């Protein structure tokens, strides 16, 4: 247990042995949640002894092999946290895992003390549910690789959030520090930050009780914020620099669930989202990952159970524009549908990969560089709900 509460941990301040970051119950002063970041040189190997905790090995940069007993999982990883979704490996408690990387890389180890010993498993990147939350300047992307309803763990909950430059995420501020059945669950939470191109971000935690956690931190790549209690949010991205954070949570409840309450002074923001488009910069994909097909085989985001988004491929190079304007197929015989008398839209072709999007439809351009679906009145994209402010 720390002598004095230190909730903002700058990069390197918890480095220990092979870990660039090492935060667990002893350092944080709580019971369950842990996060480590191990950096491996080319050909490097690290042995993880899980003890009483379950762990997920998540590549931040690079690829690796995870060897657990008689199972071997090859993680393809990614160039960076800004370039796409990664695959991952689940490592159970009471196990030894060997993590090896031929080319080197940085790997997050998200952990939680638990009771059950579940089987080791591989989490394919195409099965990660990618969600667009919020709207306007509150738009963000959530990679739900180990959300409570997405991947089976005993205690551990973990997701990634990407916030385009200038936007706010973790907004409205919310909390999960009281046991209110069906309304709020108790969860210890770790925020691990990376900021594009050495930028900065800001993160706020305000007290939910007298003497509670109170943080206003300027965060940079490698920084961590601990949240044992309190209203957390917003997380603010510097204009022109995407903000990434990894959330790691665990709690004592009988059910593994993420139930949160919005701050009553800020919940009004949700009422403004239906009238605003999603930020056209979302979903975020790097030049090496322009966005594959939408479906179980694909990293692309789901826009909701009723609308997973059309397929992008040689048979259908452009999505439908809505029930009132389905638009013809894009191909040599038909270079693109008209968007209206005021804006017929340019031709679709190698010189111009997508139609113009106006105030009524600010969705991203469609083409080899960004085939994601349109976000507009007929297809708002992100999931919205009182339980999803992160």
C-alpha positions in Angstrom: 0.0 0.0 0.0 1.4 3.4 -0.9 2.0 5.9 1.9 0.4 8.8 0.0 -2.1 8.4 -2.9 -0.4 9.0 -6.2 -3.0 8.5 -8.9 -1.1 9.9 -11.9 2.0 7.8 -12.7 4.3 9.4 -15.3 6.0 7.1 -17.9 8.8 5.2 -16.3 7.9 6.0 -12.7 6.8 2.3 -12.0 9.5 0.6 -14.2 10.6 -2.6 -12.6 12.9 -5.3 -13.9 11.8 -6.2 -17.5 8.7 -4.0 -17.2 8.4 -0.4 -18.5 5.2 -0.2 -16.4 4.3 -2.4 -13.4 1.2 -1.6 -11.4 -0.6 -4.2 -9.3 -2.7 -4.3 -6.1 0.3 -3.6 -3.8 1.3 -0.5 -5.7 -2.2 0.8 -6.3 -3.5 0.0 -2.8 -6.5 -2.1 -4.0 -7.4 -5.8 -4.4 -7.5 -7.0 -8.0 -6.5 -4.9 -11.1 -3.0 -5.1 -12.6 -1.2 -3.8 -15.7 2.3 -4.4 -16.9 4.1 -3.4 -20.1 7.0 -5.5 -21.2 9.4 -4.3 -23.9 11.3 -7.0 -25.8 14.3 -6.6 -28.0 14.5 -8.6 -31.2 14.8 -12.2 -30.2 13.7 -11.4 -26.6 11.8 -13.8 -24.3 9.9 -13.0 -21.2 8.4 -15.5 -18.7 5.1 -14.6 -17.0 4.2 -16.4 -13.8 0.5 -15.7 -13.4 0.0 -16.6 -9.7 -3.5 -15.9 -8.5 -4.3 -13.6 -11.5 -5.6 -14.1 -15.0 -3.9 -12.2 -17.7 -4.3 -11.0 -21.3 -1.2 -10.5 -23.5 -2.0 -7.6 -25.9 0.5 -6.4 -28.5 0.9 -2.6 -28.4 3.6 -2.7 -31.1 5.1 -5.8 -32.8 4.2 -9.5 -32.8 5.0 -12.3 -30.5 4.5 -16.0 -29.7 2.8 -17.0 -26.4 3.6 -20.5 -25.2 1.4 -21.8 -22.3 1.9 -25.5 -21.3 1.3 -27.4 -24.5 -0.4 -24.6 -26.4 1.3 -22.0 -28.7 -0.5 -18.8 -29.8 1.0 -16.7 -32.6 0.0 -13.1 -32.2 0.3 -11.1 -35.4 0.1 -7.9 -33.4 0.2 -4.5 -35.1 2.5 -1.6 -36.1 1.2 0.6 -33.3 -2.0 1.1 -31.2 -3.1 3.7 -33.9 -2.8 1.4 -36.9 -5.5 -1.2 -36.1 -7.0 -3.8 -33.8 -4.7 -6.5 -32.5 -5.2 -10.2 -31.7 -4.4 -11.3 -28.1 -3.9 -14.3 -25.8 -5.7 -15.2 -22.5 -3.4 -16.8 -19.9 -5.1 -18.4 -16.9 -4.1 -18.2 -13.2 -1.6 -20.7 -11.8 0.3 -20.9 -15.1 3.7 -20.1 -16.7 3.7 -18.4 -20.1 6.6 -17.6 -22.3 6.3 -14.6 -24.5 8.9 -14.4 -27.4 9.3 -11.8 -30.1 11.5 -12.3 -33.1 11.4 -8.7 -34.2 10.9 -7.1 -30.8 8.0 -5.1 -29.6 5.9 -3.7 -26.6 3.3 -5.9 -25.0 0.6 -5.0 -22.4 -0.1 -7.6 -19.8 -3.6 -6.8 -18.3 -4.4 -8.8 -15.2 -6.9 -9.4 -12.4 -6.8 -11.5 -9.3 -9.5 -14.2 -9.8 -10.9 -17.4 -8.4 -11.7 -19.6 -11.4 -9.0 -21.1 -13.7 -10.3 -20.8 -17.2 -8.6 -22.4 -20.3 -5.9 -20.6 -22.2 -7.4 -19.1 -25.4 -6.5 -17.1 -28.5 -8.5 -13.9 -29.3 -8.5 -13.2 -33.1 -8.4 -9.6 -34.2 -11.3 -10.1 -36.6 -13.6 -11.1 -33.8 -12.9 -7.9 -31.7 -16.1 -5.8 -31.7 -15.2 -2.2 -32.6 -17.8 0.3 -31.5 -18.2 4.0 -32.3 -19.6 5.9 -29.3 -20.8 9.4 -28.9 -21.2 12.0 -31.7 -19.7 15.3 -32.8 -16.7 16.3 -30.7 -17.5 13.4 -28.2 -17.0 10.8 -30.9 -14.6 8.0 -30.1 -13.8 4.4 -31.0 -13.8 1.5 -28.6 -12.1 -1.8 -29.3 -14.0 -4.2 -27.0 -11.5 -7.0 -27.0 -12.2 -8.1 -23.4 -15.4 -6.3 -22.5 -17.7 -8.0 -20.0 -20.0 -9.1 -22.8 -17.4 -9.8 -25.4 -14.8 -12.3 -24.1 -15.0 -14.7 -21.2 -12.8 -14.0 -18.1 -13.4 -14.6 -14.5 -12.8 -11.0 -13.2 -10.8 -9.1 -15.9 -12.5 -6.5 -18.1 -10.4 -4.6 -20.7 -11.0 -2.3 -23.7 -9.1 0.2 -25.8 -10.4 3.7 -26.6 -9.1 5.9 -29.4 -10.1 9.6 -29.4 -9.5 11.8 -32.5 -7.6 15.0 -31.9 -9.6 17.8 -30.3 -12.4 15.4 -29.1 -13.5 14.4 -25.6 -14.0 10.8 -24.5 -14.9 9.2 -21.1 -17.7 11.8 -21.3 -20.1 12.3 -19.6 -18.0 11.7 -16.5 -19.1 8.4 -14.8 -18.3 6.2 -11.9 -18.4 2.6 -10.7 -17.5 2.7 -7.0 -20.7 1.6 -5.3 -22.6 -1.7 -5.4 -26.1 -0.8 -6.7 -27.5 -4.0 -8.2 -28.6 -3.5 -11.8 -27.3 0.1 -11.8 -23.7 0.3 -10.7 -20.8 -2.1 -10.0 -17.6 -1.7 -8.0 -14.6 -1.7 -10.3 -11.0 -0.7 -9.8 -9.7 0.9 -13.1 -6.4 1.6 -14.7 -6.0 4.1 -17.7 -2.8 3.6 -19.7 -2.2 6.3 -22.3 -0.4 6.7 -25.6 -0.6 9.9 -27.6 0.1 10.1 -31.3 3.4 11.9 -32.4 4.5 12.8 -28.9 1.4 14.8 -28.2 -0.4 15.5 -24.9 -3.8 14.8 -23.4 -5.7 15.7 -20.3 -7.6 13.4 -17.9 -9.9 14.4 -15.0 -11.1 12.4 -12.0 -13.4 14.3 -9.5 -14.4 13.1 -6.1 -17.7 11.2 -5.7 -17.4 11.3 -1.9 -15.6 13.5 0.7 -11.9 12.9 0.4 -12.2 10.9 -2.8 -9.9 10.7 -5.8 -9.2 14.1 -7.3 -6.9 14.3 -10.4 -6.3 16.7 -13.2 -3.4 15.3 -15.2 -1.5 16.2 -18.3 -0.8 12.8 -19.8 1.8 11.6 -22.4 2.7 8.3 -23.9 3.4 5.7 -21.2 1.5 7.6 -18.4 -1.0 5.8 -16.2 -3.9 7.1 -14.1 -5.3 4.9 -11.3 -9.0 5.2 -10.5 -10.0 3.5 -7.2 -13.2 5.7 -7.0 -14.6 8.9 -8.3 -16.2 10.4 -11.4 -13.8 9.9 -14.2 -13.7 11.9 -17.4 -13.3 13.6 -19.6 -10.2 12.4 -21.4 -9.2 15.2 -23.7 -7.2 14.8 -27.0 -4.9 17.5 -28.2 -6.0 18.9 -31.6 -4.2 17.1 -34.3 -3.1 14.2 -32.1 -5.1 11.0 -31.6 -5.3 9.9 -27.9 -5.2 6.2 -27.0 -5.9 4.6 -23.7 -6.2 1.0 -22.5 -8.7 0.5 -19.7 -8.1 -2.4 -17.3 -10.8 -3.1 -14.6 -11.8 -5.7 -12.0 -14.1 -5.9 -9.0 -15.4 -8.0 -6.2 -19.0 -8.5 -7.4 -20.5 -11.9 -7.9 -21.2 -11.0 -11.6 -18.5 -9.7 -14.0 -20.3 -6.7 -15.3 -19.6 -3.1 -16.2 -22.4 -1.0 -14.7 -21.8 2.8 -14.4 -23.6 6.0 -13.4 -23.2 9.3 -15.2 -22.5 12.5 -13.3 -25.9 14.2 -13.0 -24.5 17.6 -14.1 -23.2 16.3 -17.4 -25.6 13.6 -18.6 -27.5 16.2 -20.7 -24.7 15.7 -23.4 -26.3 12.4 -24.4 -29.4 14.2 -25.6 -27.4 16.1 -28.1 -25.8 13.1 -29.8 -28.8 11.9 -32.0 -28.8 15.2 -33.8 -25.1 15.2 -34.6 -23.0 13.0 -37.0 -20.2 10.8 -35.8 -16.8 12.4 -36.4 -15.8 11.5 -40.0 -12.3 10.5 -38.9 -13.7 7.4 -37.4 -13.2 4.5 -37.6 -9.4 5.0 -37.3 -7.3 2.9 -39.6 -3.7 3.5 -40.5 -2.2 3.3 -44.0 -1.3 -0.3 -43.5 -4.8 -1.2 -42.5 -7.4 0.6 -44.7 -10.3 -1.4 -43.3 -11.2 -4.9 -44.3 -14.6 -6.4 -44.9 -17.3 -6.0 -42.3 -18.1 -9.4 -40.7 -16.8 -12.1 -38.5 -13.6 -12.3 -40.6 -12.9 -8.6 -40.3 -11.5 -5.9 -38.0 -14.0 -3.3 -39.2 -16.4 -1.8 -36.7 -19.9 -3.1 -36.1 -22.4 -0.3 -36.1 -25.0 -2.2 -34.1 -26.6 -5.6 -34.1 -29.2 -4.5 -36.7 -26.7 -2.8 -39.0 -23.2 -4.4 -39.3 -22.4 -2.4 -42.4 -22.3 -3.5 -46.0 -19.5 -5.5 -47.5 -16.8 -3.6 -49.3 -15.2 -5.6 -52.1 -15.1 -6.2 -55.8 -18.7 -7.1 -55.9 -19.9 -4.0 -54.0 -17.5 -1.1 -53.9 -19.8 1.2 -52.1 -22.4 1.0 -49.3 -26.1 1.8 -49.7 -27.0 5.3 -48.8 -30.2 4.6 -47.0 -33.7 3.3 -47.6 -34.6 6.5 -49.5 -31.5 6.4 -51.6 -30.1 2.9 -52.0 -27.8 4.1 -54.8 -26.7 1.9 -57.6 -23.6 -0.3 -57.4 -20.2 1.2 -58.0 -18.5 -0.2 -61.0 -17.3 0.6 -64.5 -20.9 0.9 -65.8 -21.9 3.3 -63.0 -19.3 5.5 -61.4 -21.3 6.7 -58.5 -24.8 7.7 -57.3 -26.1 11.2 -57.3 -26.4 12.7 -53.8 -29.0 15.3 -54.7 -29.5 18.2 -57.1 -27.3 20.5 -55.1 -24.5 18.0 -54.8 -24.3 15.4 -57.5 -21.0 14.1 -56.1 -17.9 13.4 -58.1 -17.2 10.2 -60.0 -15.9 7.2 -58.2 -12.6 6.0 -59.6 -8.9 5.8 -59.0 -8.6 9.6 -59.2 -11.4 10.2 -56.8 -12.2 7.4 -54.3 -15.4 8.8 -52.8 -18.2 11.3 -53.1 -18.3 14.6 -51.2 -19.9 14.6 -47.9 -21.8 17.7 -46.9 -23.3 18.9 -43.6 -26.1 16.4 -43.9 -23.6 13.5 -44.3 -20.1 14.1 -43.0 -19.1 10.5 -43.1 -15.6 9.5 -44.2 -14.6 9.1 -47.8 -15.0 5.7 -49.4 -12.2 4.2 -51.4 -9.1 2.1 -51.1 -7.8 4.4 -48.3 -11.0 4.3 -46.2 -13.8 2.0 -47.2 -15.7 2.5 -43.9 -19.4 3.0 -44.1 -21.2 6.3 -44.2 -22.4 7.8 -41.0 -25.6 9.8 -41.4 -29.3 9.9 -40.5 -29.9 6.6 -42.1 -26.9 4.9 -40.6 -25.7 6.7 -37.5 -23.0 4.1 -36.8 -22.1 4.1 -33.1 -23.9 2.4 -30.4 -25.5 4.8 -27.9 -26.8 4.1 -24.5 -26.6 5.3 -20.9 -24.3 2.5 -20.1 -21.6 3.4 -22.7 -19.8 6.7 -21.9 -16.3 5.5 -22.1 
